Amino acid sequence: MIFFPSLTPETAPLFVILAKGEFPRKTLPLAILRRASEHPEGTIVCCDGAIQNLLDYGAEPDAVVGDLDSFTGSRHILPAEKLHRIDEQDTNDLTKAVTFSAKTYSPREVCLLGTSGRREDHFVGNLALLPGYTRFFEKIVMPTDYGCFLAFNGEARIEVERGRQISIFSFSGSAVTAEGLKWPLSNTTLPELWCGTLNEAVSDTIYLSSAAPLVVFVADEVKNR
């Protein structure tokens, strides 16, 4: 069973992929990014459209991935071995960075940052890609300004604060079992994406399982605090 501890800079994956959405603003994702940049085992793979924001923040990537079309002045201050040009247009930049990371580094878990903001259609697209990414990574953590998305395949135990708002997304429509929630599920089919939203943790740990990948949103909001 996969375990997701309560998300902190110390429990977050040290492997970070930075997408070209809105650069992180909240304390937690920024701390996760900083730790990945400073930790000896940390790795940052950056979509080419996000590189200038990362450099302005004061961190340097281990690799930059993309068609490099949006890569302007930054190209000249990074060594060539960090630049990985991928010209194909059948996938978006995040997927290019994900597949590159899986093939080059093979991390067990990954934190995706900069996936939301700017364009809602890009964010929805990134969200829809998460189930497919579980074939590369055992654990996927994707913090936003309002909470955190978790993606996995199989069974998971998630450490949460009681009252935390929980939404479950089964993109395949596969049956879901969930315990520790105000409205538990027992091998329940969620025919549409909205059907698993707006639940609430009534325990310090929630358990989820499905025959297909699941995406779970743990909101920052806590009810009845």
C-alpha positions in Angstrom: 0.0 0.0 0.0 1.3 3.4 -0.9 1.6 5.9 1.9 1.2 9.7 1.5 2.3 11.5 4.7 0.9 14.9 5.5 2.7 17.2 3.0 5.5 19.3 4.4 8.8 20.4 2.8 10.5 17.4 4.6 8.0 14.8 3.4 7.6 16.0 -0.2 9.4 14.2 -2.9 12.9 15.5 -3.6 12.4 15.1 -7.3 10.6 18.2 -8.7 9.3 18.9 -12.2 8.5 22.6 -12.7 5.9 23.4 -15.4 5.4 26.7 -17.1 2.1 27.7 -15.3 2.1 30.2 -12.6 5.3 30.1 -10.5 4.6 28.9 -6.9 3.6 31.7 -4.5 2.6 29.9 -1.3 5.0 29.1 1.4 4.8 25.3 1.1 5.4 24.8 -2.6 8.2 27.4 -2.5 9.8 25.5 0.5 9.5 22.3 -1.4 11.3 23.8 -4.4 14.0 25.4 -2.2 14.7 22.1 -0.5 14.9 20.2 -3.8 17.4 22.8 -5.0 19.6 22.7 -1.9 19.4 19.0 -0.9 22.3 16.8 -2.2 19.7 14.2 -3.4 17.3 16.8 -4.8 16.6 17.1 -8.6 14.8 19.8 -10.5 13.7 19.2 -14.1 12.3 22.3 -15.7 10.0 22.8 -18.7 11.7 25.3 -20.9 9.0 27.9 -20.5 9.6 28.0 -16.8 13.3 28.4 -16.7 13.6 32.1 -16.3 11.2 32.1 -13.3 13.3 29.4 -11.7 16.6 31.3 -12.3 15.0 34.6 -11.0 14.0 32.7 -7.9 17.6 31.8 -7.4 17.6 28.1 -8.1 19.2 26.2 -11.0 17.7 23.2 -12.8 19.4 19.9 -13.3 17.7 19.6 -16.7 15.6 21.8 -19.0 13.3 19.9 -21.3 11.2 21.1 -24.3 11.4 22.4 -27.8 13.4 25.3 -26.3 11.4 27.8 -28.5 10.5 29.8 -25.4 14.1 29.6 -24.1 15.6 33.1 -24.7 18.5 34.6 -22.8 18.6 31.8 -20.2 20.2 29.4 -22.8 23.5 31.2 -22.6 24.0 30.9 -18.8 23.3 27.2 -18.5 25.7 24.4 -19.6 24.7 22.7 -22.8 24.5 19.3 -21.1 21.5 20.5 -19.1 19.5 21.4 -22.2 17.4 18.6 -23.7 15.6 19.5 -26.9 12.4 17.5 -27.8 10.8 18.8 -30.9 7.8 16.5 -31.2 4.4 18.2 -30.9 2.2 15.3 -30.0 2.6 15.8 -26.2 2.6 18.9 -24.1 5.7 20.3 -22.3 4.8 18.7 -18.9 4.6 15.2 -20.5 7.9 15.8 -22.2 9.5 16.6 -18.9 7.7 13.6 -17.2 8.8 11.0 -19.8 12.4 12.5 -19.8 12.5 12.3 -16.0 11.2 8.7 -16.0 13.7 7.5 -18.6 16.7 9.5 -17.3 16.3 9.4 -13.5 13.6 6.8 -12.7 12.4 8.4 -9.5 9.9 6.5 -7.4 8.0 9.7 -6.5 7.7 13.1 -8.0 6.4 16.6 -7.1 4.9 18.6 -9.9 4.9 22.4 -9.4 3.8 25.3 -11.6 1.0 23.2 -13.2 -1.9 25.6 -12.5 -2.6 29.3 -13.1 -2.4 31.4 -16.2 -4.5 29.1 -18.4 -7.3 27.0 -17.0 -7.4 24.8 -20.1 -3.7 24.0 -19.5 -4.4 23.1 -15.9 -7.4 20.8 -16.8 -5.1 19.1 -19.4 -2.4 18.6 -16.8 -4.9 17.2 -14.3 -6.2 14.8 -16.9 -2.7 13.5 -17.6 -2.0 12.5 -13.9 -3.6 9.0 -14.2 -1.3 8.2 -17.1 1.7 9.4 -15.3 1.2 6.8 -12.6 2.8 4.3 -14.9 6.1 6.2 -14.4 5.9 7.0 -10.7 4.5 5.3 -7.7 3.6 8.5 -6.0 2.7 11.9 -7.6 2.2 15.0 -5.5 1.0 18.2 -7.1 0.5 21.2 -4.8 -1.5 24.2 -5.8 -2.4 27.5 -4.1 -5.5 25.8 -2.5 -4.4 22.3 -1.6 -2.7 19.3 -3.2 -3.5 16.7 -5.8 -2.2 13.2 -5.2 -2.1 10.5 -7.9 -1.5 6.8 -7.5 -2.4 3.4 -8.8 -3.9 0.7 -6.5 -4.2 1.2 -2.8 -3.1 4.2 -0.8 -3.1 5.5 2.8 -3.2 9.2 3.1 -2.4 11.1 6.3 -4.7 14.1 6.7 -6.1 16.5 9.2 -9.7 15.8 10.3 -12.1 18.1 8.6 -9.9 18.5 5.6 -12.0 18.6 2.4 -11.4 15.7 0.1 -12.3 15.1 -3.6 -11.8 11.8 -5.4 -11.5 11.6 -9.2 -11.7 8.3 -11.1 -11.0 9.2 -14.7 -11.6 5.6 -15.8 -14.9 5.3 -14.0 -13.5 2.3 -12.1 -15.1 1.4 -8.8 -13.6 3.1 -5.7 -13.4 2.1 -2.0 -12.7 4.9 0.5 -12.6 4.8 4.3 -12.1 7.6 6.8 -14.5 10.0 5.0 -17.8 11.5 6.0 -19.3 9.7 3.0 -17.4 6.5 2.6 -17.3 4.5 -0.6 -17.6 0.7 -0.9 -16.6 -0.5 -4.4 -18.6 2.4 -5.7 -18.6 3.5 -9.3 -18.2 7.2 -9.9 -19.7 7.6 -13.4 -18.7 11.2 -13.8 -15.8 13.2 -12.5 -17.8 15.4 -10.1 -19.4 12.4 -8.3 -16.5 12.0 -5.9 -16.0 15.6 -5.0 -16.7 17.6 -1.8 -16.2 14.9 0.8 -14.6 15.3 4.2 -12.0 13.5 6.3 -13.4 12.3 9.6 -10.2 10.4 10.5 -6.5 11.2 10.6 -5.9 8.7 7.9 -8.0 7.9 4.8 -7.7 4.7 2.8 -8.5 4.5 -0.9 -8.3 1.7 -3.4 -9.3 1.1 -7.0 -8.4 -1.1 -9.9 -7.4 2.0 -11.9 -5.4 5.1 -11.1 -7.0 7.7 -8.8 -6.5 11.4 -8.4 -7.3 12.8 -4.9 -7.5 16.5 -4.0 -6.7 17.3 -0.4 -7.9 20.9 0.2 -6.1 23.4 2.5 -9.6 24.2 3.9 -10.5 22.5 7.1 -14.2 22.4 8.2 -15.3 22.9 11.8 -12.0 24.2 13.0 
